[in-house]
Amino acid sequence: MHRTGSTWFQKSILDGRDGRPVNAIDDRAESTARIVLPRDLDYEPETTRAWVLDRLAESENRGHAPVISNERFSGNPASGWHDAERTATRLAGLMPDARVMLVVREQTSLLESMWLQQIRIGGISGIEDFLRPAERGDHRLPVPDARFLEFHRFVAFLDDLFGSDDVLVLPFELLRADPSAYLERIESFSGIAFPPPADNRPVYAAPSFLEVAVLRRVNLLTTRSSLHRAPPLPHLEPAGRRFARMIGRTATASGEARRRGRARKAITRSLEAIDFRTSNRLLAERMGIDLEGLGWRA
């Protein structure tokens, strides 16, 4: 999933160095365009299958086990992961014998990280607006849907598609706590050697909350994206982003703690109606991992 160390895995583990495998389809935009984005009326399974098989053969010809990694396969969080099940079904049709790894993250931490990332890529919503469900009758665009974060349901869906023996589910927190144990579980599941990289630092660490507070205003005025299509001053975006980064460097530990505390309270309120404890207990049993010990509610 997004915000679970996927870019680190792609850049540090699937990089071809030290005997590591190379990502079989290293252009995520291309695999997204061919597999994820087409409407059902436009999707061409046979043509797409031939393209996938060609890419897999290229990887095998280089002497590497074929591995495809694309966090977009798990759905888009900005639109409520609305196409996650459809994409998984397409992947099962294209590669029915695939082994699948899904990496998840504790729900509060995930939503916080998603919101910070949304601002980084051009969003303008405060945390309350980002989490607010669509108004009754307003279903023009999908919005973040916290019900998807009952992960045991999506895992059961993948188990039905691929078989539970061929689906590995790991928590992002295990990567943070013990990268070696994290890679060992992947190696044992896949039969592929993943020598540990020299650097386990995140590739896209979240910006500070102070930077995000400034960047939201910069985005409102300058940043054109699918999240905000018509800013009045787009030519000022580079300068505005530099200004936000400069201000972000002045953040203090106490100030960041206050801003994070406010964001966490908003997230907690938005999740009150969902029984994540039951879902997380079922997920922990399915994983065979103590999620409560890694900071999950259980």
C-alpha positions as CSV (number, residue, x, y, z in Angstrom):
1,M,0.0,0.0,0.0
2,H,1.0,3.7,-0.3
3,R,3.0,5.0,2.7
4,T,4.3,1.6,3.8
5,G,7.9,1.7,2.5
6,S,7.0,0.8,-1.1
7,T,9.5,3.2,-2.7
8,W,12.3,2.0,-0.3
9,F,11.5,-1.6,-1.4
10,Q,11.6,-0.6,-5.1
11,K,14.7,1.5,-4.9
12,S,16.8,-0.3,-2.3
13,I,15.7,-4.0,-2.6
14,L,14.7,-4.4,-6.3
15,D,17.7,-2.6,-7.6
16,G,19.7,-5.4,-9.1
17,R,22.8,-4.9,-6.9
18,D,24.4,-7.6,-4.7
19,G,22.4,-10.3,-6.5
20,R,19.0,-8.6,-5.8
21,P,16.2,-9.1,-8.3
22,V,15.3,-6.3,-10.7
23,N,11.7,-5.0,-10.8
24,A,10.3,-6.8,-13.8
25,I,8.1,-3.8,-14.7
26,D,10.1,-0.9,-13.5
27,D,7.9,1.7,-15.0
28,R,5.1,2.0,-12.5
29,A,3.3,4.6,-14.6
30,E,3.1,2.1,-17.5
31,S,1.9,-0.8,-15.4
32,T,-0.7,1.6,-13.8
33,A,-1.8,2.8,-17.2
34,R,-2.2,-0.7,-18.6
35,I,-3.6,-2.6,-15.6
36,V,-5.2,-0.1,-13.2
37,L,-6.6,2.8,-15.1
38,P,-8.6,1.5,-18.1
39,R,-12.4,1.4,-17.7
40,D,-13.8,-2.1,-18.0
41,L,-15.0,-1.3,-21.5
42,D,-11.4,-0.3,-22.5
43,Y,-9.4,-2.9,-20.6
44,E,-7.7,-5.5,-23.0
45,P,-6.8,-8.5,-20.9
46,E,-5.1,-10.5,-23.7
47,T,-3.0,-7.6,-24.9
48,T,-2.1,-6.7,-21.4
49,R,-1.2,-10.4,-20.5
50,A,1.1,-10.5,-23.5
51,W,2.8,-7.3,-22.4
52,V,3.2,-8.6,-18.8
53,L,4.7,-11.9,-20.0
54,D,7.2,-10.1,-22.2
55,R,8.3,-8.0,-19.2
56,L,8.6,-11.1,-17.0
57,A,10.6,-12.9,-19.7
58,E,13.0,-9.9,-19.9
59,S,13.6,-10.2,-16.2
60,E,14.2,-13.9,-16.3
61,N,16.6,-13.5,-19.3
62,R,18.7,-11.1,-17.1
63,G,19.0,-14.0,-14.6
64,H,16.6,-12.4,-12.0
65,A,13.4,-13.7,-10.5
66,P,10.6,-11.5,-11.8
67,V,9.1,-9.2,-9.2
68,I,6.5,-6.5,-9.9
69,S,6.0,-3.8,-7.3
70,N,3.4,-1.0,-7.7
71,E,1.6,0.5,-4.7
72,R,-1.1,1.7,-7.0
73,F,-2.2,-2.0,-7.4
74,S,-3.7,-1.7,-3.9
75,G,-5.9,1.2,-4.8
76,N,-5.6,5.0,-4.6
77,P,-6.1,6.3,-1.0
78,A,-7.2,9.8,-2.2
79,S,-10.2,8.2,-3.9
80,G,-11.0,5.7,-1.1
81,W,-9.2,2.8,-2.6
82,H,-12.3,2.4,-4.7
83,D,-10.5,0.3,-7.4
84,A,-8.5,-2.0,-5.2
85,E,-10.7,-5.1,-5.7
86,R,-11.0,-4.5,-9.4
87,T,-7.3,-4.3,-9.8
88,A,-6.6,-7.4,-7.7
89,T,-9.1,-9.3,-9.9
90,R,-7.3,-8.1,-13.0
91,L,-4.0,-9.2,-11.6
92,A,-5.3,-12.6,-10.8
93,G,-6.5,-12.9,-14.4
94,L,-3.2,-11.8,-15.8
95,M,-1.0,-13.8,-13.4
96,P,-3.1,-16.5,-11.6
97,D,0.0,-18.3,-10.3
98,A,1.6,-15.1,-8.8
99,R,2.6,-14.9,-5.2
100,V,1.4,-11.7,-3.7
101,M,2.8,-9.5,-0.9
102,L,0.6,-6.8,0.7
103,V,2.2,-4.4,3.2
104,V,-0.2,-2.6,5.6
105,R,0.2,0.0,8.3
106,E,-1.6,0.9,11.6
107,Q,-4.6,2.9,10.7
108,T,-4.0,6.1,12.6
109,S,-0.4,6.3,11.5
110,L,-1.3,5.5,7.9
111,L,-4.0,8.2,7.7
112,E,-1.6,10.8,9.2
113,S,1.1,9.9,6.7
114,M,-1.4,9.9,3.8
115,W,-2.6,13.4,4.7
116,L,1.0,14.7,4.9
117,Q,1.7,13.2,1.5
118,Q,-1.4,14.6,0.0
119,I,-0.2,18.1,0.9
120,R,3.2,17.3,-0.5
121,I,1.7,16.4,-3.9
122,G,-0.6,19.4,-4.1
123,G,-3.5,18.9,-1.7
124,I,-5.1,21.9,0.1
125,S,-7.3,20.2,2.7
126,G,-6.7,20.4,6.5
127,I,-6.8,17.1,8.3
128,E,-10.5,17.4,9.2
129,D,-11.6,18.1,5.6
130,F,-9.3,15.4,4.3
131,L,-11.0,12.9,6.6
132,R,-14.6,14.2,6.2
133,P,-16.9,11.7,4.4
134,A,-18.9,12.8,1.4
135,E,-22.1,14.7,2.2
136,R,-25.3,12.8,1.8
137,G,-26.2,12.9,-2.0
138,D,-22.7,14.2,-2.9
139,H,-21.1,11.2,-4.7
140,R,-19.4,13.1,-7.5
141,L,-15.9,11.8,-6.7
142,P,-14.7,9.0,-4.4
143,V,-13.1,10.2,-1.1
144,P,-11.0,8.4,1.5
145,D,-13.0,5.6,3.0
146,A,-11.8,4.4,6.4
147,R,-13.8,1.1,6.1
148,F,-11.1,-0.1,3.7
149,L,-8.7,0.0,6.6
150,E,-10.4,-3.0,8.1
151,F,-7.6,-4.8,6.4
152,H,-8.8,-8.4,7.2
153,R,-11.5,-8.0,4.6
154,F,-9.2,-7.1,1.7
155,V,-6.8,-9.8,2.8
156,A,-9.6,-12.4,2.7
157,F,-10.4,-11.1,-0.8
158,L,-6.8,-11.7,-1.9
159,D,-6.8,-15.1,-0.3
160,D,-9.9,-16.1,-2.3
161,L,-8.3,-14.8,-5.5
162,F,-4.8,-16.3,-5.2
163,G,-5.0,-18.8,-2.3
164,S,-3.9,-18.0,1.2
165,D,-0.6,-19.8,0.8
166,D,0.3,-17.4,-2.0
167,V,-0.5,-14.2,-0.1
168,L,1.9,-12.7,2.4
169,V,0.8,-9.9,4.6
170,L,3.3,-7.8,6.5
171,P,3.0,-4.7,8.8
172,F,5.1,-1.7,7.9
173,E,6.0,-1.4,11.5
174,L,8.1,-4.7,11.3
175,L,10.2,-3.0,8.6
176,R,10.8,-0.1,11.0
177,A,11.5,-2.3,14.0
178,D,13.6,-5.1,12.5
179,P,14.5,-4.8,8.7
180,S,16.3,-8.1,8.8
181,A,13.3,-10.0,10.1
182,Y,11.1,-8.2,7.6
183,L,13.3,-9.3,4.6
184,E,13.7,-12.8,6.0
185,R,9.9,-13.3,6.0
186,I,9.8,-12.1,2.3
187,E,12.6,-14.4,1.4
188,S,11.0,-17.4,3.1
189,F,7.7,-16.7,1.3
190,S,9.1,-15.9,-2.1
191,G,12.1,-18.2,-2.3
192,I,14.1,-15.1,-3.6
193,A,17.2,-13.8,-1.9
194,F,17.0,-10.2,-0.8
195,P,20.4,-9.2,0.6
196,P,19.9,-6.3,3.1
197,P,20.7,-2.9,1.6
198,A,23.2,-0.6,3.2
199,D,20.6,2.1,3.8
200,N,17.3,1.5,5.5
201,R,16.3,5.1,5.7
202,P,12.9,6.0,4.2
203,V,13.1,7.4,0.6
204,Y,10.2,9.8,1.0
205,A,10.1,10.8,4.7
206,A,7.0,12.8,5.7
207,P,7.5,16.6,5.8
208,S,7.2,18.4,9.1
209,F,3.8,19.6,10.2
210,L,5.0,23.2,10.1
211,E,6.1,22.8,6.5
212,V,2.7,21.2,5.7
213,A,0.8,24.1,7.3
214,V,2.6,26.6,5.0
215,L,2.5,24.3,2.0
216,R,-1.3,24.0,2.1
217,R,-1.5,27.7,1.5
218,V,1.1,27.6,-1.2
219,N,-0.8,24.8,-2.9
220,L,-4.1,26.8,-2.7
221,L,-2.5,29.7,-4.6
222,T,0.0,28.0,-6.9
223,T,-0.1,24.2,-7.3
224,R,-2.1,22.7,-10.2
225,S,-2.9,19.0,-9.8
226,S,-5.8,16.6,-9.9
227,L,-6.3,17.6,-6.3
228,H,-6.6,21.3,-7.1
229,R,-7.1,22.1,-10.8
230,A,-7.2,25.9,-11.0
231,P,-4.8,27.8,-8.7
232,P,-4.7,31.5,-9.4
233,L,-0.8,31.9,-9.4
234,P,0.7,28.7,-10.8
235,H,3.9,30.5,-11.9
236,L,4.8,31.0,-8.3
237,E,4.8,27.4,-7.3
238,P,8.6,26.8,-7.3
239,A,9.2,29.8,-5.1
240,G,6.3,28.9,-2.8
241,R,7.6,25.4,-2.3
242,R,11.1,26.7,-1.5
243,F,9.5,29.1,1.1
244,A,7.6,26.2,2.7
245,R,10.7,24.1,3.0
246,M,12.6,27.0,4.5
247,I,9.9,27.6,7.1
248,G,9.7,23.9,7.8
249,R,13.3,23.8,8.9
250,T,12.5,26.1,11.8
251,A,10.1,23.6,13.3
252,T,10.7,22.9,17.0
253,A,10.1,19.5,18.7
254,S,7.4,21.0,21.0
255,G,5.6,22.7,18.1
256,E,5.6,19.5,16.0
257,A,4.3,17.5,19.0
258,R,1.4,19.9,19.4
259,R,0.5,19.8,15.7
260,R,0.8,16.0,15.5
261,G,-1.4,15.8,18.6
262,R,-4.1,17.8,17.0
263,A,-3.9,15.7,13.8
264,R,-4.1,12.5,15.8
265,K,-7.1,13.7,17.7
266,A,-8.9,14.4,14.5
267,I,-8.0,11.0,13.0
268,T,-9.1,9.2,16.2
269,R,-12.5,11.0,16.1
270,S,-13.0,10.1,12.5
271,L,-12.4,6.4,13.2
272,E,-14.5,6.1,16.4
273,A,-17.4,4.3,14.6
274,I,-15.2,1.5,13.2
275,D,-14.2,-1.6,15.2
276,F,-10.6,-1.8,14.2
277,R,-9.7,-3.9,17.2
278,T,-11.6,-6.9,16.0
279,S,-10.3,-6.4,12.5
280,N,-6.7,-6.1,13.8
281,R,-7.0,-9.2,15.9
282,L,-8.2,-11.2,12.9
283,L,-5.3,-9.7,10.8
284,A,-2.7,-10.6,13.5
285,E,-3.9,-14.2,13.5
286,R,-3.7,-14.3,9.8
287,M,-0.2,-12.8,9.8
288,G,1.1,-14.7,12.8
289,I,2.6,-11.4,14.0
290,D,1.9,-9.6,17.3
291,L,0.5,-6.4,15.9
292,E,-0.3,-5.0,19.4
293,G,3.4,-5.2,20.2
294,L,4.1,-3.2,17.1
295,G,1.7,-0.4,18.2
296,W,-1.6,-1.5,16.6
297,R,-4.9,-1.5,18.5
298,A,-5.8,-5.1,19.3
